[in-house]
Amino acid sequence: MTPAQRTLRARMAAHTSWARTENRSARTESARKAALGRFERQVDPEGRLSPEERARRAKNARTAYFSGLAIRSATARRRGRVRGGE
């Protein structure tokens, strides 16, 4: 099987799985908790902050992280347009 065929097969399996999922939120809950936990550990590695303050800071850390991803994505798209126009 070629890499392209494997990709198509995997994509089909993923869509089939999601089509059969009754509660998407429950299915992804553990991943969301793990991601939030990562930002909470980043802003309060020693666990000294109150839960409210830790949550506020974690939200800011998460926003900063995704803003950085957006910047890198825009830069990559811009580079792609420049190369494509050459």
Disulfide bonds with the S-S distance in Angstrom:
none
